[in-house]
Amino acid sequence: MQALLPLAAMVFITLAWGYSWVLNKLALAAAGPFTFSAWRMSIASLCLLLALALTRRSLKPRRVPELLRLGLLQTTGFVGVSMWALVEGSIGRTAILVFTMPFWTVAFAWPLLGERIRDWQWLALGLALAGLVSIVQPWDLQGSLLSKALAVASGIAWAASSVEIKRMQRKAPMDLLSLTTWQMIFGTGPLWLIAHLAGEPAPAWTGQFIAILLVLAIVSTALCWFLWIYALKHLHTGAASMGMLAIPVVALASAHWHFGEHTAPGEYLGFALIGAALAVLSARSWIRQREEVAPMVAQD
């Protein structure tokens, strides 16, 4: 039974993060993208601060300049821009383009971390690039080009934040709960500032909006982050990353069910190519994990 708990956590995360795209779209009907993001991340930050206190961790942030830079990338850039993209475009396309993050991470890790692109990663990047072109369709400048560009920019910000976390941890390991809490706090302030400068109105405080806001802040953001760390601790990295493949699929299915979103044939091809690229990266991670563990088992 104990061995099934990490898998159950991954299933919950997949469903929660996949369906959260629908909830985000519903919430954005009542609030501007940066106002909504600021409220969501503020509540989630309070939850994480409470978690720090309950686990008796220090409430004093360390390495503030690095955490501020990370917050600008992960919270302001990734969360804020992805919500802006969702206002401008469909759920399915936005979710898929945001989840190009792993490929940008591989690309950034080469010059910034010295992690060279090897073997299967080239195949994954090629598939991802072909899928991206099929979805964005740069030859067609009509339609939701802004939404596509914003979604890709959000994925790039997410990837850059992932590389920044690895760089910070290489420099000096830092408690992940404290890191996540303070980058979120530092990244939430600019969301409030952007919402103000953009002249976004106050949210329409309906019962539905409040319920969605609380569910997304507490469950999708704070709780799922805890479960993600728990799953990573008990599962192979490859197995955990494979679970990420299903999140855009859940988002697509949910969008079709709730809003009747339809997808163009070229976009289906792009989704399939990006999905294949994610599968290649996940399979490579799984194999490398097993290769690293095998000698250790043999020595025992």
C-alpha angles and dihedrals in degrees: 000000000000091000091056095056096080090049090049088051091053092050090051092047092049093051094042097047092041095050092041089078089066091047090049091052091050092048092049089063087069102038142028116262097252094040091051092045091049093052093045095049093043092057092044090050090054090051091051092047088054089050090053090052094046092050090048094240122150115275091206115099119231128203091020098181091055093046090049091052090048092048091053090054103038104032106022097033104033101035099033097044094043089055090049089051090050091054090054100041149022126294097238097049093044093049093049094048092047088053090062081089096106092060094050088048091056090047094049094043091065099063097026103040102020092242103145121216107250142185110313093020090072090054091048092049091048092051091046093050091050090048092048092052091047092054101038093042095196090193088068108063094178127090125025100351090135092055092049092049092048093049092051090046089052091052090049091052090049091050092048090051090051091053090047090053091052090048092050093048092049090052094050126337114250131194106265096217092053091044093052094044096052098040087053092050093047092046094049095063094065089049089060090046094050091047089053095046091047090054094235112175124238114275121267097250098216123155090251094052093049092048093049092046093052094045093050095044098044104029107025097036111026104025096039090051089057091048092048091055089046092051093048089052094054104030134061111264090240092053092049093048090050087061089060089064091071096054097080089043090056089047092052093047092046092049091051091048097047104032105016091240113183126202127219118237092247090054091051088055090050092049090051093049093049090046090052090049092051089049091052092051092046093048091049090051091049093050094047090049091053092047091053093047096046097070090048091052091047091053091052 
